[in-house]
Amino acid sequence: MAILTKNRAIKIGICFLIFYAVIVILFETLLGTSQPTYDGTMVITSFEEDGAAIDRVVARLDLDGQIYVAVNHWPRAWARRIQRNPDIQLTYQGETWNYTAVVLEGTEHDQGAIDFSVPFSFRFLTGFPPRYFFRFDPKAD
């Protein structure tokens, strides 16, 4: 008689996946404050096609005068919105500027994962490596 039958293994696997999903949801909604802050937080205002503005508070990643943002696997709907319309506004320390978002790909993405590494527990709960890295280039007014 086997200790771990096929049905029992499937049930354990399903329970583990449900547990993992619950932990990720809790982390994203309740425990997000433990996200590394680097240079503090900023507000990204992105715009829908109809002009509606949507704000999101994110960790500000600053390196050599460039501003970056990392987007992990779970909260990425807003990242897709920024890809569709890369004209955004950043609000930091009470001041707002216009920027163009650039998606980092390939080696630039890999370098971003190295430059802005996060604790293993954060990567485990939110997915790793980050799905998107954005660099924000100032817009000429």
FIKOLZA-1660 file (N, C-alpha, C; in steps of 0.1 Angstrom, whole numbers, plus 5000, padded with zeros to 4 digits):
% residues 141
   i   px   py   pz ch aa at
   1 5008 4988 5000  A  M  N
   1 5000 5000 5000  A  M CA
   1 5009 5012 5000  A  M  C
   2 5007 5021 4990  A  A  N
   2 5015 5033 4989  A  A CA
   2 5010 5044 4998  A  A  C
   3 5019 5051 5004  A  I  N
   3 5016 5062 5014  A  I CA
   3 5010 5073 5006  A  I  C
   4 5015 5076 4994  A  L  N
   4 5011 5088 4986  A  L CA
   4 5005 5083 4973  A  L  C
   5 4992 5082 4973  A  T  N
   5 4985 5078 4961  A  T CA
   5 4984 5089 4951  A  T  C
   6 4981 5086 4939  A  K  N
   6 4980 5096 4928  A  K CA
   6 4969 5106 4932  A  K  C
   7 4958 5102 4936  A  N  N
   7 4947 5112 4940  A  N CA
   7 4952 5121 4951  A  N  C
   8 4958 5115 4961  A  R  N
   8 4963 5123 4973  A  R CA
   8 4974 5133 4968  A  R  C
   9 4982 5129 4959  A  A  N
   9 4993 5138 4954  A  A CA
   9 4986 5149 4946  A  A  C
  10 4976 5147 4938  A  I  N
  10 4969 5157 4931  A  I CA
  10 4963 5167 4941  A  I  C
  11 4956 5162 4951  A  K  N
  11 4950 5170 4961  A  K CA
  11 4960 5179 4968  A  K  C
  12 4971 5174 4972  A  I  N
  12 4982 5181 4978  A  I CA
  12 4987 5192 4969  A  I  C
  13 4989 5189 4956  A  G  N
  13 4993 5198 4946  A  G CA
  13 4984 5210 4944  A  G  C
  14 4971 5207 4944  A  I  N
  14 4961 5217 4942  A  I CA
  14 4960 5226 4955  A  I  C
  15 4961 5220 4966  A  C  N
  15 4961 5228 4979  A  C CA
  15 4973 5237 4979  A  C  C
  16 4985 5232 4975  A  F  N
  16 4997 5240 4975  A  F CA
  16 4995 5252 4965  A  F  C
  17 4989 5250 4953  A  L  N
  17 4987 5261 4944  A  L CA
  17 4977 5271 4949  A  L  C
  18 4967 5267 4956  A  I  N
  18 4957 5276 4962  A  I CA
  18 4964 5284 4973  A  I  C
  19 4971 5277 4981  A  F  N
  19 4979 5284 4992  A  F CA
  19 4988 5294 4986  A  F  C
  20 4996 5291 4976  A  Y  N
  20 5005 5300 4970  A  Y CA
  20 4997 5312 4964  A  Y  C
  21 4986 5310 4957  A  A  N
  21 4978 5321 4952  A  A CA
  21 4973 5330 4963  A  A  C
  22 4969 5325 4974  A  V  N
  22 4964 5333 4985  A  V CA
  22 4975 5341 4991  A  V  C
  23 4987 5335 4993  A  I  N
  23 4998 5342 4998  A  I CA
  23 5002 5354 4989  A  I  C
  24 5002 5351 4976  A  V  N
  24 5006 5362 4967  A  V CA
  24 4995 5373 4967  A  V  C
  25 4983 5370 4968  A  I  N
  25 4972 5380 4969  A  I CA
  25 4974 5388 4981  A  I  C
  26 4976 5381 4993  A  L  N
  26 4978 5389 5005  A  L CA
  26 4990 5398 5005  A  L  C
  27 5001 5393 4999  A  F  N
  27 5013 5400 4998  A  F CA
  27 5011 5413 4990  A  F  C
  28 5004 5411 4978  A  E  N
  28 5002 5422 4969  A  E CA
  28 4993 5433 4975  A  E  C
  29 4983 5428 4983  A  T  N
  29 4973 5438 4988  A  T CA
  29 4976 5443 5002  A  T  C
  30 4981 5435 5011  A  L  N
  30 4983 5438 5025  A  L CA
  30 4997 5441 5029  A  L  C
  31 5006 5433 5023  A  L  N
  31 5020 5433 5027  A  L CA
  31 5029 5441 5017  A  L  C
  32 5024 5448 5008  A  G  N
  32 5032 5455 4998  A  G CA
  32 5041 5465 5003  A  G  C
  33 5039 5469 5016  A  T  N
  33 5048 5479 5022  A  T CA
  33 5062 5473 5024  A  T  C
  34 5064 5460 5024  A  S  N
  34 5077 5455 5026  A  S CA
  34 5085 5455 5013  A  S  C
  35 5079 5460 5002  A  Q  N
  35 5087 5461 4989  A  Q CA
  35 5098 5470 4991  A  Q  C
  36 5110 5467 4986  A  P  N
  36 5122 5476 4987  A  P CA
  36 5118 5490 4982  A  P  C
  37 5122 5500 4990  A  T  N
  37 5118 5514 4986  A  T CA
  37 5129 5521 4978  A  T  C
  38 5141 5517 4978  A  Y  N
  38 5152 5523 4971  A  Y CA
  38 5151 5538 4974  A  Y  C
  39 5146 5546 4964  A  D  N
  39 5146 5561 4966  A  D CA
  39 5132 5566 4969  A  D  C
  40 5125 5559 4976  A  G  N
  40 5111 5563 4980  A  G CA
  40 5101 5558 4970  A  G  C
  41 5089 5565 4970  A  T  N
  41 5079 5561 4961  A  T CA
  41 5075 5573 4953  A  T  C
  42 5069 5570 4942  A  M  N
  42 5064 5581 4933  A  M CA
  42 5050 5576 4927  A  M  C
  43 5043 5586 4921  A  V  N
  43 5030 5582 4915  A  V CA
  43 5032 5583 4900  A  V  C
  44 5028 5572 4894  A  I  N
  44 5027 5572 4879  A  I CA
  44 5013 5574 4875  A  I  C
  45 5011 5584 4867  A  T  N
  45 4997 5587 4861  A  T CA
  45 4998 5582 4847  A  T  C
  46 4990 5572 4844  A  S  N
  46 4989 5567 4830  A  S CA
  46 4975 5571 4825  A  S  C
  47 4974 5570 4812  A  F  N
  47 4961 5575 4806  A  F CA
  47 4955 5565 4796  A  F  C
  48 4942 5563 4798  A  E  N
  48 4935 5554 4789  A  E CA
  48 4932 5561 4776  A  E  C
  49 4927 5553 4766  A  E  N
  49 4925 5559 4753  A  E CA
  49 4915 5571 4753  A  E  C
  50 4905 5570 4763  A  D  N
  50 4895 5580 4764  A  D CA
  50 4900 5592 4772  A  D  C
  51 4912 5592 4777  A  G  N
  51 4918 5603 4784  A  G CA
  51 4917 5602 4799  A  G  C
  52 4910 5591 4804  A  A  N
  52 4909 5589 4819  A  A CA
  52 4923 5586 4825  A  A  C
  53 4926 5593 4836  A  A  N
  53 4939 5592 4842  A  A CA
  53 4938 5582 4853  A  A  C
  54 4948 5573 4854  A  I  N
  54 4949 5563 4864  A  I CA
  54 4962 5564 4872  A  I  C
  55 4961 5565 4885  A  D  N
  55 4974 5567 4893  A  D CA
  55 4978 5553 4899  A  D  C
  56 4991 5551 4901  A  R  N
  56 4996 5540 4908  A  R CA
  56 5009 5544 4915  A  R  C
  57 5009 5541 4928  A  V  N
  57 5021 5544 4936  A  V CA
  57 5031 5532 4934  A  V  C
  58 5043 5535 4931  A  V  N
  58 5054 5525 4928  A  V CA
  58 5067 5529 4935  A  V  C
  59 5075 5520 4937  A  A  N
  59 5089 5523 4942  A  A CA
  59 5097 5530 4931  A  A  C
  60 5103 5541 4935  A  R  N
  60 5111 5548 4925  A  R CA
  60 5125 5542 4925  A  R  C
  61 5130 5537 4913  A  L  N
  61 5143 5532 4912  A  L CA
  61 5151 5542 4904  A  L  C
  62 5162 5547 4910  A  D  N
  62 5170 5558 4904  A  D CA
  62 5184 5553 4903  A  D  C
  63 5190 5554 4891  A  L  N
  63 5203 5550 4888  A  L CA
  63 5210 5559 4878  A  L  C
  64 5220 5566 4882  A  D  N
  64 5228 5575 4873  A  D CA
  64 5219 5585 4867  A  D  C
  65 5209 5591 4874  A  G  N
  65 5201 5601 4869  A  G CA
  65 5189 5596 4861  A  G  C
  66 5188 5583 4859  A  Q  N
  66 5177 5577 4852  A  Q CA
  66 5167 5572 4862  A  Q  C
  67 5154 5572 4858  A  I  N
  67 5143 5567 4867  A  I CA
  67 5138 5554 4861  A  I  C
  68 5136 5544 4869  A  Y  N
  68 5131 5531 4864  A  Y CA
  68 5120 5527 4873  A  Y  C
  69 5112 5517 4868  A  V  N
  69 5102 5510 4876  A  V CA
  69 5102 5495 4872  A  V  C
  70 5101 5486 4882  A  A  N
  70 5100 5472 4879  A  A CA
  70 5086 5467 4881  A  A  C
  71 5081 5459 4872  A  V  N
  71 5068 5453 4873  A  V CA
  71 5069 5438 4874  A  V  C
  72 5064 5432 4885  A  N  N
  72 5065 5418 4886  A  N CA
  72 5053 5411 4879  A  N  C
  73 5052 5398 4880  A  H  N
  73 5042 5391 4872  A  H CA
  73 5027 5394 4876  A  H  C
  74 5024 5397 4888  A  W  N
  74 5010 5398 4892  A  W CA
  74 5004 5411 4888  A  W  C
  75 5009 5423 4892  A  P  N
  75 5002 5436 4890  A  P CA
  75 5006 5442 4877  A  P  C
  76 5003 5435 4865  A  R  N
  76 5009 5440 4853  A  R CA
  76 4999 5446 4843  A  R  C
  77 4986 5447 4847  A  A  N
  77 4976 5453 4837  A  A CA
  77 4980 5468 4835  A  A  C
  78 4984 5475 4845  A  W  N
  78 4988 5489 4843  A  W CA
  78 5000 5490 4834  A  W  C
  79 5009 5480 4835  A  A  N
  79 5021 5480 4827  A  A CA
  79 5017 5479 4812  A  A  C
  80 5007 5471 4809  A  R  N
  80 5003 5469 4795  A  R CA
  80 4996 5483 4790  A  R  C
  81 4989 5490 4800  A  R  N
  81 4984 5503 4796  A  R CA
  81 4995 5512 4792  A  R  C
  82 5006 5512 4800  A  I  N
  82 5017 5521 4797  A  I CA
  82 5023 5518 4784  A  I  C
  83 5024 5505 4781  A  Q  N
  83 5029 5501 4768  A  Q CA
  83 5021 5506 4756  A  Q  C
  84 5007 5506 4758  A  R  N
  84 4998 5511 4748  A  R CA
  84 4999 5526 4746  A  R  C
  85 5001 5533 4757  A  N  N
  85 5002 5548 4757  A  N CA
  85 5014 5552 4766  A  N  C
  86 5026 5553 4761  A  P  N
  86 5038 5555 4769  A  P CA
  86 5039 5569 4775  A  P  C
  87 5030 5578 4771  A  D  N
  87 5031 5592 4776  A  D CA
  87 5025 5592 4790  A  D  C
  88 5033 5594 4800  A  I  N
  88 5029 5594 4814  A  I CA
  88 5033 5606 4822  A  I  C
  89 5028 5607 4834  A  Q  N
  89 5033 5618 4843  A  Q CA
  89 5038 5611 4856  A  Q  C
  90 5049 5616 4861  A  L  N
  90 5055 5611 4873  A  L CA
  90 5054 5623 4884  A  L  C
  91 5049 5619 4895  A  T  N
  91 5048 5629 4906  A  T CA
  91 5057 5624 4917  A  T  C
  92 5067 5632 4921  A  Y  N
  92 5077 5628 4931  A  Y CA
  92 5080 5641 4940  A  Y  C
  93 5078 5639 4953  A  Q  N
  93 5081 5650 4962  A  Q CA
  93 5073 5662 4959  A  Q  C
  94 5060 5661 4955  A  G  N
  94 5051 5672 4952  A  G CA
  94 5053 5678 4938  A  G  C
  95 5062 5674 4930  A  E  N
  95 5063 5679 4917  A  E CA
  95 5060 5669 4906  A  E  C
  96 5054 5674 4895  A  T  N
  96 5049 5665 4885  A  T CA
  96 5056 5668 4872  A  T  C
  97 5061 5658 4865  A  W  N
  97 5068 5660 4852  A  W CA
  97 5062 5650 4842  A  W  C
  98 5063 5654 4829  A  N  N
  98 5059 5645 4818  A  N CA
  98 5071 5637 4813  A  N  C
  99 5068 5624 4811  A  Y  N
  99 5078 5614 4807  A  Y CA
  99 5073 5605 4796  A  Y  C
 100 5082 5599 4789  A  T  N
 100 5078 5588 4780  A  T CA
 100 5084 5575 4786  A  T  C
 101 5076 5565 4787  A  A  N
 101 5080 5552 4792  A  A CA
 101 5087 5544 4781  A  A  C
 102 5098 5538 4784  A  V  N
 102 5105 5529 4775  A  V CA
 102 5106 5515 4782  A  V  C
 103 5101 5505 4775  A  V  N
 103 5102 5491 4780  A  V CA
 103 5116 5486 4778  A  V  C
 104 5123 5482 4788  A  L  N
 104 5136 5476 4787  A  L CA
 104 5135 5461 4783  A  L  C
 105 5143 5457 4773  A  E  N
 105 5142 5443 4768  A  E CA
 105 5156 5438 4767  A  E  C
 106 5157 5425 4766  A  G  N
 106 5170 5418 4764  A  G CA
 106 5180 5421 4775  A  G  C
 107 5192 5425 4771  A  T  N
 107 5202 5427 4781  A  T CA
 107 5200 5439 4790  A  T  C
 108 5192 5449 4785  A  E  N
 108 5189 5460 4794  A  E CA
 108 5180 5455 4805  A  E  C
 109 5170 5446 4802  A  H  N
 109 5161 5441 4812  A  H CA
 109 5169 5432 4822  A  H  C
 110 5178 5424 4817  A  D  N
 110 5187 5416 4826  A  D CA
 110 5195 5425 4835  A  D  C
 111 5201 5435 4830  A  Q  N
 111 5209 5444 4838  A  Q CA
 111 5200 5451 4849  A  Q  C
 112 5188 5454 4845  A  G  N
 112 5179 5460 4855  A  G CA
 112 5176 5451 4867  A  G  C
 113 5175 5438 4864  A  A  N
 113 5173 5428 4874  A  A CA
 113 5185 5427 4883  A  A  C
 114 5197 5430 4878  A  I  N
 114 5209 5429 4886  A  I CA
 114 5210 5442 4894  A  I  C
 115 5208 5454 4887  A  D  N
 115 5209 5467 4894  A  D CA
 115 5199 5469 4905  A  D  C
 116 5187 5463 4904  A  F  N
 116 5176 5466 4913  A  F CA
 116 5172 5452 4919  A  F  C
 117 5181 5445 4925  A  S  N
 117 5177 5432 4930  A  S CA
 117 5168 5434 4942  A  S  C
 118 5160 5424 4945  A  V  N
 118 5151 5425 4957  A  V CA
 118 5153 5412 4965  A  V  C
 119 5148 5412 4978  A  P  N
 119 5150 5401 4986  A  P CA
 119 5143 5388 4980  A  P  C
 120 5148 5377 4983  A  F  N
 120 5142 5364 4977  A  F CA
 120 5128 5363 4981  A  F  C
 121 5124 5366 4993  A  S  N
 121 5110 5364 4997  A  S CA
 121 5101 5373 4988  A  S  C
 122 5105 5385 4985  A  F  N
 122 5097 5393 4976  A  F CA
 122 5096 5387 4962  A  F  C
 123 5107 5383 4957  A  R  N
 123 5107 5376 4943  A  R CA
 123 5099 5364 4943  A  R  C
 124 5099 5356 4954  A  F  N
 124 5092 5343 4954  A  F CA
 124 5077 5346 4954  A  F  C
 125 5073 5356 4961  A  L  N
 125 5058 5359 4963  A  L CA
 125 5053 5367 4951  A  L  C
 126 5061 5374 4944  A  T  N
 126 5055 5382 4933  A  T CA
 126 5060 5378 4919  A  T  C
 127 5067 5368 4918  A  G  N
 127 5072 5363 4905  A  G CA
 127 5086 5369 4902  A  G  C
 128 5094 5361 4896  A  F  N
 128 5107 5367 4893  A  F CA
 128 5112 5360 4881  A  F  C
 129 5121 5366 4873  A  P  N
 129 5125 5380 4874  A  P CA
 129 5113 5389 4870  A  P  C
 130 5114 5402 4873  A  P  N
 130 5103 5411 4869  A  P CA
 130 5100 5410 4855  A  P  C
 131 5087 5410 4852  A  R  N
 131 5083 5408 4838  A  R CA
 131 5086 5420 4830  A  R  C
 132 5085 5432 4835  A  Y  N
 132 5088 5444 4828  A  Y CA
 132 5097 5453 4836  A  Y  C
 133 5106 5460 4829  A  F  N
 133 5113 5471 4835  A  F CA
 133 5110 5483 4826  A  F  C
 134 5106 5495 4832  A  F  N
 134 5104 5507 4824  A  F CA
 134 5115 5517 4828  A  F  C
 135 5120 5524 4818  A  R  N
 135 5128 5536 4820  A  R CA
 135 5120 5547 4816  A  R  C
 136 5121 5558 4823  A  F  N
 136 5113 5570 4820  A  F CA
 136 5122 5581 4815  A  F  C
 137 5120 5585 4802  A  D  N
 137 5128 5595 4796  A  D CA
 137 5120 5608 4797  A  D  C
 138 5126 5620 4801  A  P  N
 138 5119 5632 4802  A  P CA
 138 5114 5636 4788  A  P  C
 139 5102 5642 4788  A  K  N
 139 5096 5647 4775  A  K CA
 139 5100 5661 4773  A  K  C
 140 5103 5665 4761  A  A  N
 140 5106 5679 4758  A  A CA
 140 5092 5686 4758  A  A  C
 141 5091 5697 4766  A  D  N
 141 5078 5704 4766  A  D CA
 141 5077 5714 4755  A  D  C
% end
